[in-house]
Amino acid sequence: MSSRRGSSFAGLSVAIATPFRDGKVDYERLKEQLEFQLEAGTTCIVPVGTTGESPTLTHEEHERVISETIQTVAGRAKVMAGTGSNSTAEALRLTKRAEKEGADATLQVAPYYNKPTQEGFFQHFKAVAEAVAIPVCVYNIPGRSAANIEATTIQRLADVPGIAMVKEATGKLDACSEILGTTDLTVLCGDDSLTLPMMSVGGEGVISVVGNLVPRDMLQLVQCFRAGDLAGAQQWHHKLFSLCRDMLGLATNPIPLKAAMQMVGRDSGELRLPMTPLDETELGKLRKTLQTYGLLN
């Protein structure tokens, strides 16, 4: 597999959930979650992304979660800090702070709500990349941000030295193929169930949600493919597919993930409004899904 600009981040990255207790961030539980990931062999931890409920964290909490993550991981894995914003000035402030704390890279979500033009996207990511020395992962998730970063814009961004990776969460394999065929950027899958299809066309791994629950299984899928064991990778893909579909399809991420983590005793399940818990019918479906997978008796 040829080396790409962000190949040092190839493998399993986990978009870590932010645990809450009584309305506050539970930093002790966060450390437990991080140790769980490190024991599993996770390549990279991604704090305060979508799964980490970044929209409802205060600026102080956002910065502290990143800091606590870096200090706990202590070089045993990489840390890609979620420091994006729909304000370029705010993204710059958060990213510079994360770099100072020791983050290995930054995950930069497409500016949301204000819907920039393609030129606006380009100038935004370029400004961030030029302001810091750590690599930038451009996070394209139009389902959340309300606008798509076109492949032509990503091709332009590939000329900016600090841009190294794309987290591709459009759900379109063609978008992944176009980026990989025209740039030397690393593509990381942003949808768990598409990990194997994206790796088959040159993607180098996944920034995973399900990895909060089963990091070893996600890592097996990635490692099997990278080792040339396609049959093994396919077996893991099909095993994980039902978990991804049946769990994450119940409600907006991270609602079902946090409920699942509560069921297996690894989180309080607490969310912050406007996120609301699953209802009893949904909880029953989730419990059955976890039992079928073997996570619950």
C-alpha positions as CSV (number, residue, x, y, z in Angstrom):
1,M,0.0,0.0,0.0
2,S,1.6,3.3,-1.1
3,S,2.2,5.9,1.5
4,R,-0.1,8.9,1.5
5,R,0.2,12.2,3.3
6,G,-1.6,11.1,6.4
7,S,-0.6,7.4,6.4
8,S,0.7,7.6,9.9
9,F,-2.9,7.8,11.0
10,A,-3.9,4.7,9.1
11,G,-5.8,2.1,11.1
12,L,-8.6,2.5,13.8
13,S,-9.4,5.9,15.1
14,V,-12.2,6.1,17.6
15,A,-14.4,9.2,18.0
16,I,-14.6,9.0,21.7
17,A,-17.9,9.7,23.5
18,T,-17.9,12.4,26.2
19,P,-19.3,10.9,29.5
20,F,-21.6,13.0,31.7
21,R,-22.7,12.6,35.2
22,D,-25.3,14.9,36.8
23,G,-24.9,17.4,34.0
24,K,-21.1,17.7,34.2
25,V,-18.3,16.0,32.2
26,D,-17.2,12.9,34.1
27,Y,-13.5,13.1,33.6
28,E,-12.7,10.0,35.6
29,R,-15.0,7.9,33.4
30,L,-13.4,9.5,30.4
31,K,-10.0,8.2,31.6
32,E,-11.5,4.8,32.0
33,Q,-12.8,4.9,28.4
34,L,-9.4,6.0,27.1
35,E,-7.6,3.2,28.9
36,F,-10.2,0.7,27.4
37,Q,-9.2,2.0,23.9
38,L,-5.5,1.9,24.6
39,E,-5.7,-1.7,25.9
40,A,-7.6,-2.7,22.7
41,G,-4.8,-1.2,20.5
42,T,-6.7,1.7,19.0
43,T,-4.4,3.7,16.7
44,C,-5.8,7.2,17.4
45,I,-8.3,8.8,19.8
46,V,-10.6,11.6,18.5
47,P,-12.0,13.6,21.3
48,V,-14.9,16.1,21.0
49,G,-16.1,15.2,17.6
50,T,-19.8,14.6,16.7
51,T,-19.8,11.5,18.9
52,G,-18.3,13.6,21.8
53,E,-21.3,15.9,21.7
54,S,-19.0,18.9,20.9
55,P,-22.0,21.2,20.1
56,T,-23.2,21.1,23.8
57,L,-19.8,21.4,25.5
58,T,-18.7,24.8,26.8
59,H,-15.5,26.2,25.5
60,E,-13.8,25.4,28.8
61,E,-15.1,21.8,28.7
62,H,-14.1,21.4,25.1
63,E,-10.5,22.4,25.9
64,R,-10.3,20.3,29.0
65,V,-11.6,17.1,27.4
66,I,-8.8,17.5,24.8
67,S,-6.2,18.2,27.4
68,E,-7.3,15.3,29.6
69,T,-7.3,13.0,26.6
70,I,-3.7,14.0,25.6
71,Q,-2.5,13.7,29.2
72,T,-4.1,10.3,29.7
73,V,-3.0,8.8,26.3
74,A,0.5,10.1,27.0
75,G,1.9,9.1,23.6
76,R,0.5,5.5,23.7
77,A,-1.7,6.4,20.7
78,K,-2.2,9.4,18.5
79,V,-4.7,12.1,19.4
80,M,-6.7,13.9,16.7
81,A,-8.5,16.7,18.4
82,G,-11.9,17.9,17.2
83,T,-11.3,21.6,17.0
84,G,-13.6,22.7,14.1
85,S,-16.1,25.4,14.1
86,N,-18.4,27.4,11.8
87,S,-16.3,30.4,12.8
88,T,-12.8,30.4,11.3
89,A,-11.6,32.5,14.2
90,E,-12.9,30.0,16.7
91,A,-11.5,27.1,14.8
92,L,-8.1,28.8,14.8
93,R,-8.3,29.4,18.6
94,L,-9.3,25.9,19.5
95,T,-6.7,24.3,17.1
96,K,-3.8,26.5,18.3
97,R,-4.8,25.5,21.9
98,A,-4.9,21.8,21.0
99,E,-1.5,22.0,19.3
100,K,0.0,23.7,22.3
101,E,-1.5,20.9,24.5
102,G,0.2,18.3,22.3
103,A,-2.4,17.0,19.9
104,D,-1.0,15.0,17.0
105,A,-3.6,16.3,14.5
106,T,-6.8,18.2,14.2
107,L,-10.2,17.1,12.9
108,Q,-11.8,20.1,11.2
109,V,-15.5,19.7,10.5
110,A,-17.0,21.6,7.5
111,P,-18.4,24.9,8.8
112,Y,-22.0,24.2,9.6
113,Y,-25.2,26.3,9.5
114,N,-23.7,29.3,7.6
115,K,-23.2,27.1,4.5
116,P,-20.0,28.6,2.9
117,T,-19.4,28.6,-0.8
118,Q,-16.7,26.2,-2.1
119,E,-14.3,29.2,-2.0
120,G,-15.3,29.8,1.6
121,F,-14.5,26.1,2.5
122,F,-11.2,26.4,0.8
123,Q,-10.2,29.6,2.6
124,H,-11.4,28.3,5.9
125,F,-9.4,25.1,5.9
126,K,-6.4,26.8,4.3
127,A,-6.4,29.4,7.1
128,V,-6.4,26.7,9.8
129,A,-3.7,24.6,8.1
130,E,-1.4,27.6,7.7
131,A,-1.8,28.6,11.3
132,V,-0.5,25.4,12.9
133,A,2.2,22.8,12.4
134,I,0.0,19.7,13.1
135,P,-1.7,17.9,10.2
136,V,-5.4,18.8,9.4
137,C,-8.1,16.2,8.7
138,V,-10.9,17.8,6.7
139,Y,-14.2,16.3,7.9
140,N,-16.9,16.3,5.2
141,I,-20.3,15.4,6.6
142,P,-23.0,17.2,4.6
143,G,-25.8,15.5,6.6
144,R,-24.7,17.5,9.6
145,S,-23.1,20.6,8.1
146,A,-25.8,21.3,5.4
147,A,-23.3,21.7,2.6
148,N,-20.9,19.3,0.8
149,I,-17.2,20.0,0.2
150,E,-16.9,19.1,-3.4
151,A,-14.1,16.9,-4.6
152,T,-12.7,19.8,-6.7
153,T,-12.3,21.8,-3.5
154,I,-10.6,19.0,-1.8
155,Q,-8.3,18.7,-4.8
156,R,-7.4,22.4,-4.3
157,L,-6.8,21.8,-0.6
158,A,-4.4,19.0,-1.4
159,D,-2.0,21.7,-2.6
160,V,-2.0,23.2,1.0
161,P,0.9,21.5,2.8
162,G,-0.8,21.2,6.2
163,I,-3.9,19.3,4.8
164,A,-3.2,15.6,5.2
165,M,-6.4,13.7,5.5
166,V,-10.1,13.6,4.7
167,K,-12.8,12.1,7.0
168,E,-15.2,11.1,4.3
169,A,-18.8,10.9,5.6
170,T,-20.9,11.6,2.6
171,G,-21.8,7.9,2.3
172,K,-20.7,8.0,-1.3
173,L,-18.0,5.6,-2.4
174,D,-17.5,7.6,-5.6
175,A,-16.5,10.7,-3.6
176,C,-13.9,8.6,-1.8
177,S,-12.6,7.2,-5.1
178,E,-12.3,10.6,-6.7
179,I,-10.3,12.0,-3.9
180,L,-8.0,9.0,-3.8
181,G,-7.5,9.0,-7.6
182,T,-6.6,12.7,-7.8
183,T,-4.7,13.5,-4.6
184,D,-2.1,12.1,-2.2
185,L,-4.4,12.7,0.8
186,T,-5.3,9.9,3.2
187,V,-9.0,9.1,3.3
188,L,-10.5,7.8,6.6
189,C,-14.0,6.4,6.5
190,G,-16.6,8.3,8.5
191,D,-19.3,5.7,8.3
192,D,-18.5,2.4,10.2
193,S,-20.5,0.2,7.8
194,L,-18.5,1.5,4.8
195,T,-15.1,0.9,6.3
196,L,-14.3,-2.2,4.1
197,P,-15.7,-0.7,0.9
198,M,-13.7,2.5,1.3
199,M,-10.5,0.6,2.2
200,S,-11.0,-1.5,-1.0
201,V,-10.6,1.6,-3.1
202,G,-7.6,2.9,-1.1
203,G,-9.0,4.3,2.2
204,E,-6.6,3.7,5.0
205,G,-8.9,3.2,8.0
206,V,-11.9,4.6,9.9
207,I,-12.8,7.2,12.4
208,S,-15.3,4.9,14.2
209,V,-18.4,5.3,16.4
210,V,-18.9,1.6,17.0
211,G,-15.3,1.4,18.1
212,N,-16.4,2.9,21.4
213,L,-18.1,-0.5,22.1
214,V,-16.0,-3.0,20.1
215,P,-12.6,-1.5,19.3
216,R,-10.9,-4.9,19.0
217,D,-13.5,-6.1,16.4
218,M,-13.1,-2.9,14.3
219,L,-9.4,-3.2,14.5
220,Q,-9.5,-6.8,13.3
221,L,-11.4,-5.7,10.2
222,V,-8.9,-3.0,9.4
223,Q,-5.9,-5.2,10.1
224,C,-7.2,-8.1,8.2
225,F,-7.6,-6.0,5.1
226,R,-4.2,-4.3,5.5
227,A,-2.6,-7.8,5.8
228,G,-4.2,-8.9,2.6
229,D,-6.7,-11.2,4.3
230,L,-9.8,-10.2,2.4
231,A,-11.9,-13.2,3.5
232,G,-11.2,-12.3,7.1
233,A,-12.0,-8.7,6.5
234,Q,-15.3,-9.7,4.9
235,Q,-16.2,-11.9,7.8
236,W,-15.7,-9.0,10.3
237,H,-17.5,-6.6,7.9
238,H,-20.6,-8.8,7.9
239,K,-20.5,-9.4,11.7
240,L,-20.1,-5.6,12.4
241,F,-22.6,-4.5,9.7
242,S,-25.7,-5.6,11.6
243,L,-24.4,-3.9,14.8
244,C,-23.7,-0.6,12.9
245,R,-27.0,-0.7,11.1
246,D,-29.3,-1.8,13.9
247,M,-27.7,0.3,16.6
248,L,-26.7,3.5,14.9
249,G,-29.9,3.5,12.8
250,L,-32.1,3.9,15.9
251,A,-31.5,7.6,16.4
252,T,-29.0,10.4,15.9
253,N,-25.5,9.6,17.0
254,P,-24.5,9.4,19.8
255,I,-27.9,8.7,21.4
256,P,-28.0,4.9,20.7
257,L,-24.3,4.6,21.3
258,K,-24.5,6.0,24.8
259,A,-27.5,3.8,25.6
260,A,-25.6,0.8,24.4
261,M,-22.6,1.8,26.5
262,Q,-24.9,2.2,29.5
263,M,-26.3,-1.3,28.9
264,V,-22.8,-2.9,29.0
265,G,-21.9,-0.9,32.1
266,R,-19.4,1.5,30.5
267,D,-21.3,4.8,30.6
268,S,-24.0,6.6,32.5
269,G,-25.9,7.0,29.2
270,E,-26.5,10.7,30.1
271,L,-27.0,13.1,27.2
272,R,-27.3,16.8,27.0
273,L,-30.3,18.5,25.4
274,P,-31.3,18.8,22.7
275,M,-30.3,15.1,22.6
276,T,-32.9,12.9,24.3
277,P,-32.8,9.2,25.3
278,L,-34.3,6.3,23.4
279,D,-37.8,5.4,24.2
280,E,-38.7,2.0,25.6
281,T,-39.4,0.4,22.2
282,E,-36.1,1.6,20.9
283,L,-34.3,0.4,24.0
284,G,-35.8,-3.0,23.5
285,K,-34.6,-3.1,19.9
286,L,-31.1,-2.0,21.0
287,R,-31.0,-4.7,23.8
288,K,-31.9,-7.4,21.2
289,T,-29.1,-6.1,18.8
290,L,-26.5,-6.2,21.6
291,Q,-27.6,-9.7,22.6
292,T,-27.5,-10.9,19.0
293,Y,-23.9,-9.5,18.7
294,G,-22.9,-11.2,22.0
295,L,-22.4,-8.0,24.0
296,L,-25.3,-8.9,26.4
297,N,-26.4,-12.2,27.9
